[in-house]
Amino acid sequence: MNKTAVIEVLVGLFVAVGVAALFILAFKVSNLRSVGDGEGYVLYARFDNVGGLKVMSPVRAGGVLVGRVVSIDYDQETYEAQVTMRIDAHYDRFPVDTTASIFTAGLLGEQYVSLEPGAEEDYLADGDEIQLTQSALILEQVVGKFFYGQMTQ
């Protein structure tokens, strides 16, 4: 092989490794690595407003990732958003009076569902609905109420 062919092969390998690295980085950033193998159980929660919550958003308890949001639907009977969450199988001891809230990670971060365990001795099972929920805090609504409250005084 001549010198040009060797350089072309090395450049080709370098480009291939670079593309593979970008592909892996894209999967890590988009959270596709944590889709999981489907093991676990499903919980439901209804919220008045889910804000910017998305499918694949984290579900956390005490700051620990315990599951992911599987789907978000609108119930035309109750006029609420129904969030379906898949909880990992080894986190199977959430009491029936667990509270689900939607929070934002940081000032401009992603939104996630936070589970706050209650004190009941019975645990949520596959297909159960969390009754106690707190909707997302919408910054525009808070600012609007603040300014409206200031102008009326």
C-alpha positions as CSV (number, residue, x, y, z in Angstrom):
1,M,0.0,0.0,0.0
2,N,1.2,3.4,-0.8
3,K,1.3,6.3,1.7
4,T,-1.9,8.0,0.5
5,A,-4.0,4.8,0.9
6,V,-2.8,4.4,4.5
7,I,-3.7,8.0,5.3
8,E,-7.1,7.6,3.7
9,V,-7.8,4.4,5.7
10,L,-6.7,6.2,8.9
11,V,-8.9,9.2,8.2
12,G,-11.8,6.9,7.4
13,L,-11.4,5.1,10.8
14,F,-11.1,8.4,12.6
15,V,-14.4,9.6,11.0
16,A,-16.1,6.3,11.8
17,V,-15.0,6.5,15.5
18,G,-16.2,10.1,15.6
19,V,-19.6,9.3,14.2
20,A,-20.0,6.4,16.7
21,A,-19.0,8.7,19.6
22,L,-21.6,11.3,18.5
23,F,-24.3,8.5,18.2
24,I,-23.6,7.3,21.8
25,L,-23.6,10.8,23.1
26,A,-27.0,11.5,21.4
27,F,-28.5,8.4,23.1
28,K,-27.1,9.5,26.5
29,V,-28.4,13.0,26.2
30,S,-31.9,11.9,25.0
31,N,-32.3,9.4,27.9
32,L,-32.9,6.6,25.5
33,R,-30.4,4.5,27.4
34,S,-32.8,4.3,30.3
35,V,-35.9,3.1,28.4
36,G,-35.4,-0.2,30.3
37,D,-36.7,-3.6,29.4
38,G,-40.2,-3.0,30.6
39,E,-39.8,-4.5,34.0
40,G,-41.7,-2.8,36.7
41,Y,-45.3,-1.7,37.3
42,V,-47.6,1.1,36.1
43,L,-49.0,3.9,38.2
44,Y,-51.4,6.6,37.2
45,A,-51.9,10.2,38.4
46,R,-54.2,13.0,37.3
47,F,-53.1,16.6,37.3
48,D,-54.9,19.9,36.4
49,N,-51.8,21.0,34.5
50,V,-48.7,19.1,33.6
51,G,-46.8,22.1,32.4
52,G,-43.8,21.0,30.3
53,L,-43.8,17.4,31.5
54,K,-42.9,15.0,28.6
55,V,-42.9,11.3,27.9
56,M,-39.7,9.8,29.3
57,S,-39.4,12.5,32.0
58,P,-38.0,11.1,35.2
59,V,-40.0,9.9,38.2
60,R,-38.1,10.6,41.4
61,A,-38.5,9.8,45.0
62,G,-36.1,11.5,47.4
63,G,-34.1,12.6,44.4
64,V,-33.5,9.0,43.2
65,L,-34.7,8.0,39.8
66,V,-37.4,5.3,40.4
67,G,-39.1,5.3,37.0
68,R,-40.2,7.2,33.9
69,V,-43.3,8.8,32.5
70,V,-44.7,6.5,29.8
71,S,-47.6,8.5,28.5
72,I,-49.6,11.7,29.0
73,D,-53.2,11.8,28.0
74,Y,-56.1,14.2,28.4
75,D,-59.3,12.9,30.0
76,Q,-62.3,14.5,28.4
77,E,-64.6,13.4,31.2
78,T,-62.7,14.9,34.1
79,Y,-60.8,17.6,32.1
80,E,-57.5,16.6,33.6
81,A,-54.2,15.3,32.3
82,Q,-53.6,11.6,33.1
83,V,-50.0,10.7,33.5
84,T,-48.9,7.1,33.2
85,M,-45.7,6.2,35.0
86,R,-43.6,3.0,34.9
87,I,-41.9,2.4,38.2
88,D,-38.9,0.1,38.4
89,A,-39.7,-3.3,39.9
90,H,-37.4,-3.0,42.9
91,Y,-39.2,0.2,44.1
92,D,-42.4,-1.6,45.0
93,R,-43.1,-0.2,48.4
94,F,-44.9,3.2,47.9
95,P,-47.8,3.6,50.4
96,V,-51.3,4.1,49.0
97,D,-51.2,7.7,50.4
98,T,-48.2,8.7,48.3
99,T,-48.3,12.2,46.8
100,A,-47.2,12.9,43.2
101,S,-46.0,16.5,42.3
102,I,-44.6,18.0,39.2
103,F,-41.4,19.9,39.8
104,T,-38.7,21.6,37.7
105,A,-35.0,20.7,38.1
106,G,-33.4,24.0,38.4
107,L,-34.6,27.4,37.1
108,L,-34.9,26.3,33.5
109,G,-34.4,22.5,33.8
110,E,-36.6,19.6,32.8
111,Q,-39.8,18.8,34.6
112,Y,-40.2,15.6,36.5
113,V,-42.7,13.8,38.7
114,S,-41.7,13.6,42.4
115,L,-43.2,10.9,44.6
116,E,-43.5,11.7,48.3
117,P,-44.3,8.5,50.2
118,G,-47.1,8.6,52.8
119,A,-47.5,6.6,56.1
120,E,-50.1,4.0,55.2
121,E,-49.1,0.3,55.6
122,D,-50.7,-0.8,52.3
123,Y,-48.7,-0.3,49.1
124,L,-49.6,0.8,45.6
125,A,-49.8,-2.0,43.1
126,D,-49.7,-2.3,39.3
127,G,-52.5,-0.2,37.7
128,D,-53.2,1.8,40.9
129,E,-53.9,5.6,40.7
130,I,-52.2,8.1,43.0
131,Q,-55.0,10.2,44.5
132,L,-53.0,13.0,46.0
133,T,-51.4,15.2,43.3
134,Q,-50.0,18.7,42.9
135,S,-49.9,20.2,39.4
136,A,-46.9,22.0,37.9
137,L,-46.2,25.5,39.0
138,I,-46.6,27.7,35.9
139,L,-44.3,30.7,36.1
140,E,-46.5,32.9,33.9
141,Q,-49.5,32.3,36.2
142,V,-47.5,33.2,39.3
143,V,-46.1,36.4,37.7
144,G,-49.6,37.3,36.4
145,K,-51.1,36.9,39.9
146,F,-48.3,38.9,41.4
147,F,-48.7,41.9,39.0
148,Y,-52.5,41.7,39.1
149,G,-52.4,41.7,42.9
150,Q,-50.1,44.7,42.9
151,M,-52.3,46.7,40.6
152,T,-55.5,46.1,42.6
153,Q,-54.0,47.3,45.9
